[in-house]
């Protein structure tokens, strides 16, 4: 399972979504710099296969 395995119980601030009003560049708990992971899933249900990509986003 990937990083989103527990997404249902994670706070909205952990995701890029309309309900997350926090800036992308921020510190977590006032100490740690936040990093973002880009995770893409592509699935072709008709042909029963798919693929995924996971990478660290660079906000520079």
Order of alpha helices (4+ residues) and beta strands (2+ residues): beta-beta-beta-beta
